[in-house]
Amino acid sequence: MAYLHILRLPSVFRLLTGSWVGRLPSAMAALAVPLALRDAGASYGFIGVTAGTFAISAAIGAPLVGRAVDRRGQTLILLVTAVLAAAGFITIAIAPERHALVLVGAALAGAATPPLEPCLRALWPDLVPSRELESAYALDSSAQELVFVAGPLVVAGTVAVVSPTAVLWAQAALGIVGVLVVASAGPSRRWRTEARSTDWLGPLRERGLVLLLVCLAGVGFAIGTLNILVVHYAERKGFPGGAPGLLALHAGGSLVGVLLYGARKWAAPLPRRALSLALGLLTGYTLLILLPPPALMGPLMVLTGLFLAPLLATTFMLVGELAPEGTVTEAFAWLITLFATGTSLGSAITGGVLQHSSEHWGAACGALGVSVTVLLLFSGRRKLVSAKVQGPGALAADAV
């Protein structure tokens, strides 16, 4: 299998595993920080402010840290951010009752999130042959799905055995261990960009990349909608395992989809492939508006996930092609920021819709987000063909 071959290549398993471990703290934060604060007697209002501080800081910090990697290399920036992020989580752990320190810790942990995702995606072209690059991105995307499955499980296990505060210490340790594994690997230590961008816009000067990032914000909006919708659905109609069970089915469908997608070679150009996958995603979210009974909701959740990770894997390829020289890490960091921003907006808007209207309108928010993505991909597909990879017939091949 292509995946086994990729994992056997030098440094691949080490980098993928280290990156996976180092990403766990981000997946754990959404659950770990509220649990620790609640255990210390904090109000839900303050917990919401803390969660918002962490999310906003991460969204602002990611592109800045990504730009620093493009200019300074991976090793130093990874190590510095790992220490700072760990310090942020530890600050919350040692003083969960002191609101000012908690907010400082949340801001520090968010803004200094180690850029393991963009760093690994910047390394893939050096780690695998070009013909296997798409399978590598699919493998990366599947690992990301497992991060968000394993993160809450680690939180639950640590809380059951020790305490909510201990989870924050575990996050600090996992982040440092994961970064040390990646930063000490040869490919990461040797990685340097061929050219350093002096344009303050960085990768955002490429219009096709900006279009793609906005498309990803639409997908993130749909995911944010789903996160809130399943909680409401599970409370009203019931489902074995509740909202976590529904999200697990969604993640399982996404994992299966990307493994199947990356296991074969595709002849269609990347922009056309992204559009097709977005249409598949739109189909799932449109059917979700029906809000079927639990017996049908399970398979539908699998369907909504089936096209998600393949679409993200295709997007990773496009980002790598569209990013101007010397800006690839920052470009991947912007992807994370725009996706997270879309997710936050989707959750906030859907929460308001569900409070004042029906579940069906709440579900329609997700379909609206994916519809925007489809329209943008269709209308701007010519802009998504990078000048770096255009051949004599590249635009003509994607004109249909």
N, C-alpha and C positions, 0 to 999 in steps of 0.2 A: 504494500500500500504506500501511497505517496507520503502519508503522514509519518509512517514508521521510518521511511527513508530520510525525511527532513529531520526527525528527532535524532537520528544517528549522525548527522553532520556535526563537525566540530563546534563546540560551544553552544549549540542550539538548545539542548535539553537544560543545560545549566542556566542560560539566560532566561528561558521561558519559565523555568521553575522559580528562579530568584525573583523575576518580575511578578509572578503570580503571588508569591508570599508577600512581597512588598506592597502589592495592591490591596491586600486584605484589609488593612486599616481604613481605607477609604470606604470599602463596602460595609465595614463594621460601624462606622461613625454614626450613621443615621439612626442606629438602634442603641449603640453603646452609650453615647453621650446623654441622650434623654433618660435612659435607665439609671445612670450614675447620678444625674441631677435630681431625678425624682426620689431616689433612695436617700438623698441628702435633704429632702423636704422642699425642693424648689417648686414653684408654681408652674403650671402648664404655659402660662404666658411667657415666663422667663425662658423656659425650655424652648419655646418657639423662636424667641429672639436669638438664643444661642445657636440653634440649628440654622437660622437664617444668616447669622454672622459667619458660621463655618462655610456655608454654601457660597455666599457672595465673595468671601475672601478667596476661596478656591477658584472661582470663576475669574476673578481679577488676576490672581497670582499665576495661573497656569501659563498664559501667553508670555508673561514677563520672565518666568523661569525658563520657558522654552527658548526664548531669545538668548538668555544667558548661556544655555547649553550650546546653541549654534555658534556663539562667539568664544566660549571658553572650553568647550569639550564636555564630555559626560561625567567623568569621574569626580571632579571637584564639586560640581553643582549637585550631583546626586548625594554625595556625602554631607554637604552643608545642609541641604534641605531635609535629609533624613534626621539629622541631629535637631534641627529647628522644629520639625513637625513632632518629633518625640517629646521635645521640651513642652510643646503646646499641650499635648495629651496629658503629660505628667502634671502640668500646672493645674489642669482641671481635676485630676485625680487627688492631688494633695490639698486642694482648697475648694471643694465643690459647693461649699456654703458661701463663699465670697464672690459675689456676682461680678465685680470688676475684674478679678483675676480669671474667672471663668471665661469672660468675653475676650480677654487678651489671649488666653490659651486657645480658644476656638478660632480666633482670627489668625494666630500664628500657625496652628495645625493646618488650617485650610490653605492659607497663602503659600506655605512652604511644603505642600504636598509633593513628595518626590516625583519627578516627571518620568516614571518608569514606563508608562504606556507610550508616550511619544518617543522616548529613547529607544525602546525595543523596535518600534515601527520604523524608525530611522535606520536601525541596524539591519533589518531584514534583507535589503538589497545586497549587503556585503556578506550575509550568512548563507544564502541559498542561491542556486542558479536562477537566472531570470525566468526560465520556463516554469519554475516551481514557486515563484514569488506569490502568486495568487493563493496557492494552497497554504503557504506560510501565513499569509494574512488571515485565511480562514481558520487556521489552527490558533492564531492569536485571538481571533474573535470568539472561538469556542472556549478558550481559557478564560476570557473575560466573563462569559456566561457562568462558568464554574466559580469565579470569584464571588459573584453576587448570590450564588447558592451557598457557598461555604461560609461567607462572612457572617450572616445571621446565625448559622449553626455554631460557629466558634463563640459568638456572643452568648448564645443560650447555654452552651456547655460550661463556659467559664462562670457565668452567673450562678448556675446550678451547683457548681463545685466550690466556688470561692465567694465572689461578691461582684456587684456591678462596677465598683471602682477598680477592681482587679482587671477588668476588661480593658480599661484605658492603659494600664501598664503593659498589658499584652499587646495592644496596638502599637505602643512605642517600640517594644522589643521586635515585633514582626516587621515593622517598617525598617528598622536598622539592619536586621538580618537579611531581608530581601535586597536592600540596597547594597550591602557589602558583597553579596553573591554576584550581583550584576556589575557593580563598579570595579571589582577586582578582576573581572574576566578580560581576557586579551582584546577581543573586538571592541568592547566598551572603552577600554583605556586608550586604544589606538584611534578611535573614531574622531575625525575632524571633518568639517565641511570644506569643500573645495574652494568656496568663495564666501566671504562674509558680507552680508548685506549692510549697507549704510543708510538705506532708505528707512525713515522712521515708521512707515507703514508696514515694513517687513513683507510677509507673504500676502498681506491684504491688498497689495498693489496689483495682484493678479485677479482680474474680474471673474474669471471662471471659478477660481477657488472661493471667492466671496459668495458666489451663487451656490456653490456646493455646500458651504457652511450654513447658509440660510436654509437650504433643503434639509440638512441634518437637524436644524432647530425645529423644523416641522415634525420630523420623526420623534425628536425628544418630547415635543408637546404631546404627541399621541401617547407616549409611554407614561408621561406624567398624568394624563387623563386616566389611563388604565389603572395606575397605582391607587387612585382615589375611588374609581368606579367599583373595583372588586371588593373593597371594604364595605361599601354601601350595599352591593349586591349580596354579599355573604351574610350581612346582618338581616336583610329583608327576606331572602329566599332560602338561605342556608346552603351550605356546600361542605362535603366531607373535607376537613382540614381548613375550612374557612378561607379567608383571603390569601394566607400563605400557600394553601393548596392550589388555588387558582393561579397565582404567580409562579408556582413551581411548574405547573403544566405549561405555562407560557415560556418559561426558561427552557424547559425540556424540548418543546417544539423548536425553539430558536437554535438550541444546540444540535439537534438532529438535522435541521435545515442547513446549517453552515457546514457540518461534516460531509453531508451529501454534496453540497455545492462545491466545496474545495477538493473533493475526490476526483473530479473530472475536469477536462480542459474545455474551455468555451471559445467558440469562434466569433461570437458577436462582439462588437466594440463595447468598451466599458460603459459609455454613456447610455447606450441602448439597453445594456444589461441592467444598469441601475434603474432605468425607467420601468422595465418589465418587473423587477423585484418590488418596486414601489407600488405598482399596480396590484401585485399579489397581496402586499400588505394592506392596501386600501380595501381590497375585497374582504379580508378578515375583519377590519374595523367597521366596514359598512354593515356586515352581518351582525356585528356586535350590537348595533342599535336595536335589534330585535329583542335583545336580552332574553334568550330562550330559557326554559327550565334547566335545573342543574344537570340533568342527564345529557343535555345537548351543550351546555355551557362548557363542560370539560373539553370535548373535542374542538369547540370553537376557540378556546384559549390556546390550544396547540396550534391551530391554524394561524391565529394572530401572531404567534411567535415564529412560525416556520420561515417567513421571509425576512424577519428582522436582522438576524446576524449575517445572512448572506448579503443583504443590502449594505450593512456596515463594512463587511470585508471588501466589497466592491468599492465602497467609498474610500477605504484605506489606500487602495491602489490608485484611485483618482487623485487623492491628496498628494501622494508621492510623486505623481506625474506633473501635477499642476503647480506645486510649490516652487517658487523661484530658487535658484541656486543659493545656498547658504541660509535658507529659512525653513528647512523641512521639519525640524523639531518644533519650532514655533507654530508651524502650520498644523501639525498634529495636536498641539496644545490648544489651538483655537477651536479645533474640532470638538475637543472635550468640553471647552467652555460653552460653545454654542449649543451643543447637545444638552448639557446640564441646565443651561438657561431655559431652553425650550421645555425641559422636564419640569422645572420649577413653575414656569408660567402655566403649563398644562394642569398641574396639580392645583394651583391656586384658583384658576378660572373654573375648573370642574367642580371644586369644592363649593364655590359660590353658586354655580348652576344647580347643583344637587340640593342646595339649601333652599332655593327659591323656585325650582321647577322639577320636572320628572327625571327619572333615571335615563329615559330614552334621549332626552336632550343632553344629558351628561355624556352618554356614549357617543352622541353625534359630534361632540367636541373633538374626540380622537379621530374620527373620520375626516373632520375639517382640517386638522393638522396634516394628515397624510395627503389630503387632496391638494393642499398648497404645495407640498413636496412634489407631487406628480406633475402639477401644472408648471412648476419651475423647471423640473427636469426636462419636460417636453419642449417648453418654449426656449430653453437655454442650452439644449444638448450640444449645439455646435461650439459653444464657449467652453465645454468640458473636454474638448480635444486639445491636449497640450501641444504646444509648438515643439516640445522636446521629442515627441513620439509621432508627430504627423508625418505620414508618407505622402506620395503623390496623390493617392486616392483616399486619404484618411477621412476627409470631410464628406466626400461623396459616399463612402461606405456607411456613414452614420446619418445620411440625409433622410433615409426612409423612416 
